[in-house]
Amino acid sequence: MIGSWRRPVTASLIVCLLAAGCGPQLSKEQRLSNQQGIPSNQGQAANRLKSEEINGKTTTIGLNGGFIRMLPQGRVEMTIPTVTIGGTSYVVGTDFAKIVGFLSNWDQARGVFQLGEHDASYELKPGQTSALRDDETVALKEAPILFNSQIHIPVSALNPVFGKDFSFEIKDQAAVAQATDWAVSGAINGPLEASTGAELDFGDDPKDSFQGTGGASAMRLERDPLLEASDAVEAMKGLEGFSGKDDMAVPVLRQVDMNALLTRAQRYVGVNYEFGAAPYATSGKFDCSTFTQYVFAKSGITLNRTARAQAKQGNAVDRKQLRKGDLLFFYVPGKFRSQKTVGHVGIYVGNQRMIHAAPEPKDGVQITHINNLYWKQTFLAAKRVSS
């Protein structure tokens, strides 16, 4: 009698073990991306790590099933789920931003969704069939919408608006794009390096007429550039608000007292950084491009709205011939792009330092030494917009 039930139970146990241990065991993200499992080898369980090695490791991002898959040679594949509302396909704006590596912000006062790296390169407005990309208006086939208190971007808008950064393909109710992870080997607050004349070193132009001149305020900047936040706030009292003009072309190399400009810029050290910051007069904050725009406006020079647009202004300068007041442009590593694109801007203050508004290495307006591996590797260009 005992033997009559032992064999069936044993057989069932063997079947269960085979089903649980010998079949390919994949993560939820791997199943969603249709990856291949590694079959059992000589009766041993499938190797999930081996599967990730072949198919790429996946990381879930957002609340709607989006994920990133790491591919060979620093490539990444981003999968953003789509939702259909009223017959139109959309992606959730906040999930889209997280997956592609953008910061985002909902500007309540203007009813605008902003995306970008260290400033708002893109703006979309629910119900509006146009979007803003840097200082360029892009026509949309379909307008973004607000649904369940979230902005939804139509799939038809992805390539027209974001095509310079990514190329999206629609697969199985998802928007899929491949790009490159432009990582760097140095930390943003890594050790400074000696200037040896190496290819990536920064250098000052010995012909800079503002080098070592400009009176007591300029000498203070050279000697001790960092102010306490409380002193900076005190220095800001009584200053005029930002004019808000951002559409005029910059005058060609207008003469500006750069020591005076940098002394003014220094007053804002310690002011908080905020992505997509409204004009300083109303927000009391800056992002990278609103800071440069504000500082130069005080000296009569109008810069474009975003870092990318500002990079199109002025004359190109070699990294070894920098002068005070030159604009420095960098890409933001760890973000997934089809190419290295401008994501940050600062103002050169001399002696391998810049003043800029950023979320790191500190939060807010700060003066940073750029003679380390991080800034050397992420540097893209320098532009001179005044003489």
Secondary structure, DSSP 8 states (H G I E B T S, - for coil): -HHHHHHHHHHHHHHHHIIIIIS----HHHHHTT------BTTB---HHHHHHHH--EEEETTTTEEEEE-GGGEEEEEEE-EEETTEEEEEHHHHHHHHT-EEEEETTTTEEEEESSSEEEEE-TT-SEEEETTEEEE-SS--EEETTEEEEEGGGHHHHHTTT---EE-SSEEEEEEEE---SS-TT---------TT---B-TT-TTTT-SHHHHHHHHH-----HHHHHHHHTT---------S---TTB---HHHHHHHHHTTTT--B-TT---HHHHS-B-HHHHHHHHHHTTT----SSHHHHTTSSEEE-TTSB-TT-EEEE--TTSEESS----EEEEE-SSSEEEEEESSSSSEEEEEE--SHHHHHHEEEEEE-B-
